[in-house]
């Protein structure tokens, strides 16, 4: 690591180190984050310690996996720095997941799990990832392990891996996402929009929870997810037999997303990403009504979905011919370009995920415990935030 880079890192880390108190812990934190940033193919503890020479593997391992210190103040410092760099009413909180491929079954949370990009189950850990972004520069805020049922249903494995009891109950990805959103919001981090992939977009309670928090959102959805057209005229159709209906019934059926957009007008949309990259994509968008819940209608007790809020339904034709579908509650008077910009902003976090794994060694951790994995993840996020700080402020000398 160059002298200038090391000096910038030392200055930037100072407020983080203040939360560790103990001189040895401060030294180990500096060494660990410096080891993640420094050149090297492997960012697990042993190779990092070997590159330092004067810091032993046992000291670094103890700091991450066994040391008695709380990560919460350090995490709070990261969130404060992130808010200063990227927070604001128009900032996006991006919810996604990161897959860490692992061998064996001893590391916390490791199990055969479906990985969408691979299209098959693989042995891995899945972490919910939350990033804050504005001006196309993401800052990672949270990486939280999502435990599969094979772990939450095995108390012995949870105890051995040191999983805190509050994380023992099995939870869906969307419920964990809401917990992280609430933690981040309560800390004072400023954001106005939430973006999420289809794993959360398919959850009606997740979207309702975001709406209850007065947040704008854009999520991926399945092509088969059903909606009402935005224009509805409920009425009392004549009953074929028995008593007349007691509740209003919609005059239009639910239709899947792909059917609604099949005959829509597709247009080319150009978006600028950064100073050079221009995204060109084909988009169809229209307003639809989301169906929330069911109500019993008439004497036949046939279920009837209740139309709720109007939202944007968006289809995208990629250059490969694939079609993707999205949903957003941005206002009805939003331009198509604004809607598409919000939807495509989630791709910004994908670059952060690659850098965390390929350059900063997020998936290189070889420990097995819950606390060790999450402390390692926190160190990688701090390292990544420092690199983003230098990118935004040119080493602290201003934009």
Protein Blocks (a to p, Z undefined) as FASTA:
>chain_A
ZZklmmmmmmmmmmmmmmnopaklmmmmmmmmmmmmpgcfblcfklmmmmnopacfklmm
mmmmmpccdfklmmmmmmmmmmmmmgcfkbccdddddddddehjkbghiacdddfklopa
cdddddddddddeehiacdfbdcddddfklmmmmklmmmnopafklmpccdfklmmmmmm
mmmmmnopacfbdcddfklmmpmklmmmmmmnopacdddddfkbccddfbdcddddddfb
hjddfbdcdfbdcddfklmmmmmccddddddehjkbccddddddddddddehjddehjko
pacddddddddddddddfkopacddddfbdfkbcfklmmmmmmmmmmmmmmmmmmmmmno
mmmpcbfbfklmmmmmmmmmmmmmmmmmmmmnnnonaZZ
